[in-house]
Amino acid sequence: MGSATFVEVILAILLPPVGVFLRYGCEVEFWIDLLLTILGYIPGIIYALYVLVG
């Protein structure tokens, strides 16, 4: 796990869409995470960590 991934994971926990946006920009992963975060904060975190680490 590099330092960039570490920062993305921390941001994914605090503000899930921001962590995903840093890696993918405005691609579909960002929009899915934004929607999940709006519907519920915890699903947004889980999806963000899944996308960034997995």
mmJSON file of the N, C-alpha and C atoms, coordinates in Angstrom:
{"data_MODEL":{"atom_site":{
"group_PDB":["ATOM","ATOM","ATOM","ATOM","ATOM","ATOM","ATOM","ATOM","ATOM","ATOM","ATOM","ATOM","ATOM","ATOM","ATOM","ATOM","ATOM","ATOM","ATOM","ATOM","ATOM","ATOM","ATOM","ATOM","ATOM","ATOM","ATOM","ATOM","ATOM","ATOM","ATOM","ATOM","ATOM","ATOM","ATOM","ATOM","ATOM","ATOM","ATOM","ATOM","ATOM","ATOM","ATOM","ATOM","ATOM","ATOM","ATOM","ATOM","ATOM","ATOM","ATOM","ATOM","ATOM","ATOM","ATOM","ATOM","ATOM","ATOM","ATOM","ATOM","ATOM","ATOM","ATOM","ATOM","ATOM","ATOM","ATOM","ATOM","ATOM","ATOM","ATOM","ATOM","ATOM","ATOM","ATOM","ATOM","ATOM","ATOM","ATOM","ATOM","ATOM","ATOM","ATOM","ATOM","ATOM","ATOM","ATOM","ATOM","ATOM","ATOM","ATOM","ATOM","ATOM","ATOM","ATOM","ATOM","ATOM","ATOM","ATOM","ATOM","ATOM","ATOM","ATOM","ATOM","ATOM","ATOM","ATOM","ATOM","ATOM","ATOM","ATOM","ATOM","ATOM","ATOM","ATOM","ATOM","ATOM","ATOM","ATOM","ATOM","ATOM","ATOM","ATOM","ATOM","ATOM","ATOM","ATOM","ATOM","ATOM","ATOM","ATOM","ATOM","ATOM","ATOM","ATOM","ATOM","ATOM","ATOM","ATOM","ATOM","ATOM","ATOM","ATOM","ATOM","ATOM","ATOM","ATOM","ATOM","ATOM","ATOM","ATOM","ATOM","ATOM","ATOM","ATOM","ATOM","ATOM","ATOM","ATOM","ATOM","ATOM","ATOM"],
"id":[1,2,3,4,5,6,7,8,9,10,11,12,13,14,15,16,17,18,19,20,21,22,23,24,25,26,27,28,29,30,31,32,33,34,35,36,37,38,39,40,41,42,43,44,45,46,47,48,49,50,51,52,53,54,55,56,57,58,59,60,61,62,63,64,65,66,67,68,69,70,71,72,73,74,75,76,77,78,79,80,81,82,83,84,85,86,87,88,89,90,91,92,93,94,95,96,97,98,99,100,101,102,103,104,105,106,107,108,109,110,111,112,113,114,115,116,117,118,119,120,121,122,123,124,125,126,127,128,129,130,131,132,133,134,135,136,137,138,139,140,141,142,143,144,145,146,147,148,149,150,151,152,153,154,155,156,157,158,159,160,161,162],
"type_symbol":["N","C","C","N","C","C","N","C","C","N","C","C","N","C","C","N","C","C","N","C","C","N","C","C","N","C","C","N","C","C","N","C","C","N","C","C","N","C","C","N","C","C","N","C","C","N","C","C","N","C","C","N","C","C","N","C","C","N","C","C","N","C","C","N","C","C","N","C","C","N","C","C","N","C","C","N","C","C","N","C","C","N","C","C","N","C","C","N","C","C","N","C","C","N","C","C","N","C","C","N","C","C","N","C","C","N","C","C","N","C","C","N","C","C","N","C","C","N","C","C","N","C","C","N","C","C","N","C","C","N","C","C","N","C","C","N","C","C","N","C","C","N","C","C","N","C","C","N","C","C","N","C","C","N","C","C","N","C","C","N","C","C"],
"label_atom_id":["N","CA","C","N","CA","C","N","CA","C","N","CA","C","N","CA","C","N","CA","C","N","CA","C","N","CA","C","N","CA","C","N","CA","C","N","CA","C","N","CA","C","N","CA","C","N","CA","C","N","CA","C","N","CA","C","N","CA","C","N","CA","C","N","CA","C","N","CA","C","N","CA","C","N","CA","C","N","CA","C","N","CA","C","N","CA","C","N","CA","C","N","CA","C","N","CA","C","N","CA","C","N","CA","C","N","CA","C","N","CA","C","N","CA","C","N","CA","C","N","CA","C","N","CA","C","N","CA","C","N","CA","C","N","CA","C","N","CA","C","N","CA","C","N","CA","C","N","CA","C","N","CA","C","N","CA","C","N","CA","C","N","CA","C","N","CA","C","N","CA","C","N","CA","C","N","CA","C","N","CA","C","N","CA","C","N","CA","C"],
"label_alt_id":[null,null,null,null,null,null,null,null,null,null,null,null,null,null,null,null,null,null,null,null,null,null,null,null,null,null,null,null,null,null,null,null,null,null,null,null,null,null,null,null,null,null,null,null,null,null,null,null,null,null,null,null,null,null,null,null,null,null,null,null,null,null,null,null,null,null,null,null,null,null,null,null,null,null,null,null,null,null,null,null,null,null,null,null,null,null,null,null,null,null,null,null,null,null,null,null,null,null,null,null,null,null,null,null,null,null,null,null,null,null,null,null,null,null,null,null,null,null,null,null,null,null,null,null,null,null,null,null,null,null,null,null,null,null,null,null,null,null,null,null,null,null,null,null,null,null,null,null,null,null,null,null,null,null,null,null,null,null,null,null,null,null],
"label_comp_id":["MET","MET","MET","GLY","GLY","GLY","SER","SER","SER","ALA","ALA","ALA","THR","THR","THR","PHE","PHE","PHE","VAL","VAL","VAL","GLU","GLU","GLU","VAL","VAL","VAL","ILE","ILE","ILE","LEU","LEU","LEU","ALA","ALA","ALA","ILE","ILE","ILE","LEU","LEU","LEU","LEU","LEU","LEU","PRO","PRO","PRO","PRO","PRO","PRO","VAL","VAL","VAL","GLY","GLY","GLY","VAL","VAL","VAL","PHE","PHE","PHE","LEU","LEU","LEU","ARG","ARG","ARG","TYR","TYR","TYR","GLY","GLY","GLY","CYS","CYS","CYS","GLU","GLU","GLU","VAL","VAL","VAL","GLU","GLU","GLU","PHE","PHE","PHE","TRP","TRP","TRP","ILE","ILE","ILE","ASP","ASP","ASP","LEU","LEU","LEU","LEU","LEU","LEU","LEU","LEU","LEU","THR","THR","THR","ILE","ILE","ILE","LEU","LEU","LEU","GLY","GLY","GLY","TYR","TYR","TYR","ILE","ILE","ILE","PRO","PRO","PRO","GLY","GLY","GLY","ILE","ILE","ILE","ILE","ILE","ILE","TYR","TYR","TYR","ALA","ALA","ALA","LEU","LEU","LEU","TYR","TYR","TYR","VAL","VAL","VAL","LEU","LEU","LEU","VAL","VAL","VAL","GLY","GLY","GLY"],
"label_asym_id":["A","A","A","A","A","A","A","A","A","A","A","A","A","A","A","A","A","A","A","A","A","A","A","A","A","A","A","A","A","A","A","A","A","A","A","A","A","A","A","A","A","A","A","A","A","A","A","A","A","A","A","A","A","A","A","A","A","A","A","A","A","A","A","A","A","A","A","A","A","A","A","A","A","A","A","A","A","A","A","A","A","A","A","A","A","A","A","A","A","A","A","A","A","A","A","A","A","A","A","A","A","A","A","A","A","A","A","A","A","A","A","A","A","A","A","A","A","A","A","A","A","A","A","A","A","A","A","A","A","A","A","A","A","A","A","A","A","A","A","A","A","A","A","A","A","A","A","A","A","A","A","A","A","A","A","A","A","A","A","A","A","A"],
"label_entity_id":["1","1","1","1","1","1","1","1","1","1","1","1","1","1","1","1","1","1","1","1","1","1","1","1","1","1","1","1","1","1","1","1","1","1","1","1","1","1","1","1","1","1","1","1","1","1","1","1","1","1","1","1","1","1","1","1","1","1","1","1","1","1","1","1","1","1","1","1","1","1","1","1","1","1","1","1","1","1","1","1","1","1","1","1","1","1","1","1","1","1","1","1","1","1","1","1","1","1","1","1","1","1","1","1","1","1","1","1","1","1","1","1","1","1","1","1","1","1","1","1","1","1","1","1","1","1","1","1","1","1","1","1","1","1","1","1","1","1","1","1","1","1","1","1","1","1","1","1","1","1","1","1","1","1","1","1","1","1","1","1","1","1"],
"label_seq_id":[1,1,1,2,2,2,3,3,3,4,4,4,5,5,5,6,6,6,7,7,7,8,8,8,9,9,9,10,10,10,11,11,11,12,12,12,13,13,13,14,14,14,15,15,15,16,16,16,17,17,17,18,18,18,19,19,19,20,20,20,21,21,21,22,22,22,23,23,23,24,24,24,25,25,25,26,26,26,27,27,27,28,28,28,29,29,29,30,30,30,31,31,31,32,32,32,33,33,33,34,34,34,35,35,35,36,36,36,37,37,37,38,38,38,39,39,39,40,40,40,41,41,41,42,42,42,43,43,43,44,44,44,45,45,45,46,46,46,47,47,47,48,48,48,49,49,49,50,50,50,51,51,51,52,52,52,53,53,53,54,54,54],
"pdbx_PDB_ins_code":[null,null,null,null,null,null,null,null,null,null,null,null,null,null,null,null,null,null,null,null,null,null,null,null,null,null,null,null,null,null,null,null,null,null,null,null,null,null,null,null,null,null,null,null,null,null,null,null,null,null,null,null,null,null,null,null,null,null,null,null,null,null,null,null,null,null,null,null,null,null,null,null,null,null,null,null,null,null,null,null,null,null,null,null,null,null,null,null,null,null,null,null,null,null,null,null,null,null,null,null,null,null,null,null,null,null,null,null,null,null,null,null,null,null,null,null,null,null,null,null,null,null,null,null,null,null,null,null,null,null,null,null,null,null,null,null,null,null,null,null,null,null,null,null,null,null,null,null,null,null,null,null,null,null,null,null,null,null,null,null,null,null],
"Cartn_x":[0.856,0.0,0.895,0.818,1.63,1.025,1.74,1.256,0.027,-0.05,-1.225,-2.455,-2.317,-3.437,-3.854,-2.886,-3.187,-4.021,-3.655,-4.409,-5.804,-5.906,-7.219,-8.113,-7.545,-8.335,-8.81,-7.955,-8.365,-9.49,-9.342,-10.4,-11.675,-11.523,-12.693,-13.469,-12.8,-13.489,-14.173,-13.491,-14.057,-15.105,-14.748,-15.643,-15.504,-16.316,-16.141,-16.032,-16.869,-16.745,-15.424,-14.847,-13.591,-12.461,-12.392,-11.357,-11.454,-12.662,-12.86,-12.575,-12.953,-12.723,-11.231,-10.415,-8.972,-8.364,-8.889,-8.333,-9.006,-10.336,-11.065,-11.613,-11.605,-12.213,-13.719,-14.348,-15.816,-16.287,-15.669,-16.118,-17.257,-17.746,-18.944,-18.735,-17.513,-17.261,-17.579,-17.205,-17.478,-18.974,-19.735,-21.176,-21.897,-21.466,-22.057,-21.788,-20.549,-20.204,-20.948,-21.105,-21.854,-23.297,-23.911,-25.29,-25.406,-24.483,-24.521,-24.296,-23.439,-23.189,-24.417,-25.118,-26.348,-27.417,-27.514,-28.513,-28.167,-26.892,-26.449,-24.945,-24.454,-23.025,-22.189,-22.643,-21.89,-21.767,-22.833,-22.651,-21.659,-21.623,-20.653,-19.226,-19.003,-17.663,-17.271,-18.176,-17.875,-17.539,-18.317,-18.059,-16.735,-16.468,-15.23,-14.021,-14.063,-12.95,-12.825,-13.938,-13.918,-13.264,-13.609,-13.065,-11.588,-11.199,-9.813,-8.842,-9.249,-8.329,-8.408,-9.602,-9.798,-9.414],
"Cartn_y":[-1.176,0.0,1.23,2.034,3.228,4.392,5.492,6.651,7.265,7.223,7.757,6.925,5.625,4.759,5.006,5.233,5.514,6.786,7.826,9.08,8.876,8.119,7.843,7.07,6.119,5.327,6.212,7.081,7.993,8.904,9.439,10.28,9.479,8.217,7.372,7.131,7.129,6.955,8.252,9.378,10.663,11.182,11.227,11.686,10.724,9.686,8.614,9.061,9.973,10.333,11.021,11.735,12.433,11.444,10.4,9.385,8.696,8.401,7.749,8.729,9.986,10.999,11.2,11.142,11.342,10.274,9.071,8.008,7.925,8.05,7.778,9.02,10.164,11.348,11.196,11.732,11.689,10.479,9.335,8.108,7.494,6.37,5.752,5.359,4.997,4.628,5.786,6.995,8.18,8.392,8.28,8.534,7.479,6.229,5.168,5.454,5.833,6.116,7.337,8.349,9.539,9.179,8.379,7.95,7.121,6.185,5.364,6.205,7.218,8.077,8.928,9.372,10.142,9.26,8.012,7.092,6.617,6.521,6.095,6.198,6.804,7.069,5.781,4.778,3.525,2.781,2.644,2.001,2.748,4.063,4.846,4.542,4.387,4.045,2.651,1.7,0.319,0.236,0.897,0.861,1.558,2.677,3.404,2.556,1.902,1.039,-0.148,-0.704,-1.818,-1.413,-0.241,0.231,0.58,1.22,1.683,0.571,-0.327,-1.38,-2.606,-2.921,-4.13,-4.079],
"Cartn_z":[0.0,0.0,0.0,-1.051,-1.159,-0.401,-0.344,0.404,-0.262,-1.59,-2.273,-1.926,-1.88,-1.52,-0.074,0.807,2.21,2.335,1.62,1.653,1.075,-0.004,-0.6,0.361,1.09,2.043,3.198,3.699,4.774,4.285,3.076,2.521,2.261,1.88,1.642,2.926,4.046,5.323,5.749,5.547,5.962,4.971,3.699,2.628,1.459,1.417,0.43,-1.033,-1.522,-2.943,-3.286,-2.33,-2.6,-2.829,-2.015,-2.201,-3.542,-3.972,-5.27,-6.405,-6.221,-7.258,-7.516,-6.475,-6.658,-7.556,-7.513,-8.348,-9.716,-9.763,-11.004,-11.697,-11.053,-11.658,-11.709,-12.74,-12.851,-13.638,-13.413,-14.063,-13.259,-13.715,-13.137,-11.668,-11.276,-9.881,-8.942,-9.359,-8.542,-8.365,-9.447,-9.376,-8.549,-8.667,-7.835,-6.367,-6.06,-4.671,-4.142,-4.967,-4.548,-4.23,-5.087,-4.853,-3.576,-3.381,-2.164,-0.915,-1.005,0.149,0.469,-0.558,-0.324,0.31,-0.151,0.393,1.794,2.089,3.407,3.488,4.535,4.653,4.679,5.404,5.544,4.207,3.408,2.092,1.211,1.315,0.556,0.958,2.257,2.759,2.289,2.418,2.036,0.551,-0.293,-1.727,-2.061,-1.428,-1.687,-1.322,-0.178,0.216,-0.722,-1.162,-2.104,-3.411,-3.917,-5.188,-5.058,-3.971,-3.832,-3.464,-2.615,-2.159,-3.055,-3.512,-4.288,-5.708],
"occupancy":[1.0,1.0,1.0,1.0,1.0,1.0,1.0,1.0,1.0,1.0,1.0,1.0,1.0,1.0,1.0,1.0,1.0,1.0,1.0,1.0,1.0,1.0,1.0,1.0,1.0,1.0,1.0,1.0,1.0,1.0,1.0,1.0,1.0,1.0,1.0,1.0,1.0,1.0,1.0,1.0,1.0,1.0,1.0,1.0,1.0,1.0,1.0,1.0,1.0,1.0,1.0,1.0,1.0,1.0,1.0,1.0,1.0,1.0,1.0,1.0,1.0,1.0,1.0,1.0,1.0,1.0,1.0,1.0,1.0,1.0,1.0,1.0,1.0,1.0,1.0,1.0,1.0,1.0,1.0,1.0,1.0,1.0,1.0,1.0,1.0,1.0,1.0,1.0,1.0,1.0,1.0,1.0,1.0,1.0,1.0,1.0,1.0,1.0,1.0,1.0,1.0,1.0,1.0,1.0,1.0,1.0,1.0,1.0,1.0,1.0,1.0,1.0,1.0,1.0,1.0,1.0,1.0,1.0,1.0,1.0,1.0,1.0,1.0,1.0,1.0,1.0,1.0,1.0,1.0,1.0,1.0,1.0,1.0,1.0,1.0,1.0,1.0,1.0,1.0,1.0,1.0,1.0,1.0,1.0,1.0,1.0,1.0,1.0,1.0,1.0,1.0,1.0,1.0,1.0,1.0,1.0,1.0,1.0,1.0,1.0,1.0,1.0],
"B_iso_or_equiv":[0.0,0.0,0.0,0.0,0.0,0.0,0.0,0.0,0.0,0.0,0.0,0.0,0.0,0.0,0.0,0.0,0.0,0.0,0.0,0.0,0.0,0.0,0.0,0.0,0.0,0.0,0.0,0.0,0.0,0.0,0.0,0.0,0.0,0.0,0.0,0.0,0.0,0.0,0.0,0.0,0.0,0.0,0.0,0.0,0.0,0.0,0.0,0.0,0.0,0.0,0.0,0.0,0.0,0.0,0.0,0.0,0.0,0.0,0.0,0.0,0.0,0.0,0.0,0.0,0.0,0.0,0.0,0.0,0.0,0.0,0.0,0.0,0.0,0.0,0.0,0.0,0.0,0.0,0.0,0.0,0.0,0.0,0.0,0.0,0.0,0.0,0.0,0.0,0.0,0.0,0.0,0.0,0.0,0.0,0.0,0.0,0.0,0.0,0.0,0.0,0.0,0.0,0.0,0.0,0.0,0.0,0.0,0.0,0.0,0.0,0.0,0.0,0.0,0.0,0.0,0.0,0.0,0.0,0.0,0.0,0.0,0.0,0.0,0.0,0.0,0.0,0.0,0.0,0.0,0.0,0.0,0.0,0.0,0.0,0.0,0.0,0.0,0.0,0.0,0.0,0.0,0.0,0.0,0.0,0.0,0.0,0.0,0.0,0.0,0.0,0.0,0.0,0.0,0.0,0.0,0.0,0.0,0.0,0.0,0.0,0.0,0.0],
"pdbx_formal_charge":[null,null,null,null,null,null,null,null,null,null,null,null,null,null,null,null,null,null,null,null,null,null,null,null,null,null,null,null,null,null,null,null,null,null,null,null,null,null,null,null,null,null,null,null,null,null,null,null,null,null,null,null,null,null,null,null,null,null,null,null,null,null,null,null,null,null,null,null,null,null,null,null,null,null,null,null,null,null,null,null,null,null,null,null,null,null,null,null,null,null,null,null,null,null,null,null,null,null,null,null,null,null,null,null,null,null,null,null,null,null,null,null,null,null,null,null,null,null,null,null,null,null,null,null,null,null,null,null,null,null,null,null,null,null,null,null,null,null,null,null,null,null,null,null,null,null,null,null,null,null,null,null,null,null,null,null,null,null,null,null,null,null],
"auth_seq_id":[1,1,1,2,2,2,3,3,3,4,4,4,5,5,5,6,6,6,7,7,7,8,8,8,9,9,9,10,10,10,11,11,11,12,12,12,13,13,13,14,14,14,15,15,15,16,16,16,17,17,17,18,18,18,19,19,19,20,20,20,21,21,21,22,22,22,23,23,23,24,24,24,25,25,25,26,26,26,27,27,27,28,28,28,29,29,29,30,30,30,31,31,31,32,32,32,33,33,33,34,34,34,35,35,35,36,36,36,37,37,37,38,38,38,39,39,39,40,40,40,41,41,41,42,42,42,43,43,43,44,44,44,45,45,45,46,46,46,47,47,47,48,48,48,49,49,49,50,50,50,51,51,51,52,52,52,53,53,53,54,54,54],
"auth_comp_id":["MET","MET","MET","GLY","GLY","GLY","SER","SER","SER","ALA","ALA","ALA","THR","THR","THR","PHE","PHE","PHE","VAL","VAL","VAL","GLU","GLU","GLU","VAL","VAL","VAL","ILE","ILE","ILE","LEU","LEU","LEU","ALA","ALA","ALA","ILE","ILE","ILE","LEU","LEU","LEU","LEU","LEU","LEU","PRO","PRO","PRO","PRO","PRO","PRO","VAL","VAL","VAL","GLY","GLY","GLY","VAL","VAL","VAL","PHE","PHE","PHE","LEU","LEU","LEU","ARG","ARG","ARG","TYR","TYR","TYR","GLY","GLY","GLY","CYS","CYS","CYS","GLU","GLU","GLU","VAL","VAL","VAL","GLU","GLU","GLU","PHE","PHE","PHE","TRP","TRP","TRP","ILE","ILE","ILE","ASP","ASP","ASP","LEU","LEU","LEU","LEU","LEU","LEU","LEU","LEU","LEU","THR","THR","THR","ILE","ILE","ILE","LEU","LEU","LEU","GLY","GLY","GLY","TYR","TYR","TYR","ILE","ILE","ILE","PRO","PRO","PRO","GLY","GLY","GLY","ILE","ILE","ILE","ILE","ILE","ILE","TYR","TYR","TYR","ALA","ALA","ALA","LEU","LEU","LEU","TYR","TYR","TYR","VAL","VAL","VAL","LEU","LEU","LEU","VAL","VAL","VAL","GLY","GLY","GLY"],
"auth_asym_id":["A","A","A","A","A","A","A","A","A","A","A","A","A","A","A","A","A","A","A","A","A","A","A","A","A","A","A","A","A","A","A","A","A","A","A","A","A","A","A","A","A","A","A","A","A","A","A","A","A","A","A","A","A","A","A","A","A","A","A","A","A","A","A","A","A","A","A","A","A","A","A","A","A","A","A","A","A","A","A","A","A","A","A","A","A","A","A","A","A","A","A","A","A","A","A","A","A","A","A","A","A","A","A","A","A","A","A","A","A","A","A","A","A","A","A","A","A","A","A","A","A","A","A","A","A","A","A","A","A","A","A","A","A","A","A","A","A","A","A","A","A","A","A","A","A","A","A","A","A","A","A","A","A","A","A","A","A","A","A","A","A","A"],
"auth_atom_id":["N","CA","C","N","CA","C","N","CA","C","N","CA","C","N","CA","C","N","CA","C","N","CA","C","N","CA","C","N","CA","C","N","CA","C","N","CA","C","N","CA","C","N","CA","C","N","CA","C","N","CA","C","N","CA","C","N","CA","C","N","CA","C","N","CA","C","N","CA","C","N","CA","C","N","CA","C","N","CA","C","N","CA","C","N","CA","C","N","CA","C","N","CA","C","N","CA","C","N","CA","C","N","CA","C","N","CA","C","N","CA","C","N","CA","C","N","CA","C","N","CA","C","N","CA","C","N","CA","C","N","CA","C","N","CA","C","N","CA","C","N","CA","C","N","CA","C","N","CA","C","N","CA","C","N","CA","C","N","CA","C","N","CA","C","N","CA","C","N","CA","C","N","CA","C","N","CA","C","N","CA","C","N","CA","C","N","CA","C"],
"pdbx_PDB_model_num":[1,1,1,1,1,1,1,1,1,1,1,1,1,1,1,1,1,1,1,1,1,1,1,1,1,1,1,1,1,1,1,1,1,1,1,1,1,1,1,1,1,1,1,1,1,1,1,1,1,1,1,1,1,1,1,1,1,1,1,1,1,1,1,1,1,1,1,1,1,1,1,1,1,1,1,1,1,1,1,1,1,1,1,1,1,1,1,1,1,1,1,1,1,1,1,1,1,1,1,1,1,1,1,1,1,1,1,1,1,1,1,1,1,1,1,1,1,1,1,1,1,1,1,1,1,1,1,1,1,1,1,1,1,1,1,1,1,1,1,1,1,1,1,1,1,1,1,1,1,1,1,1,1,1,1,1,1,1,1,1,1,1]
}}}
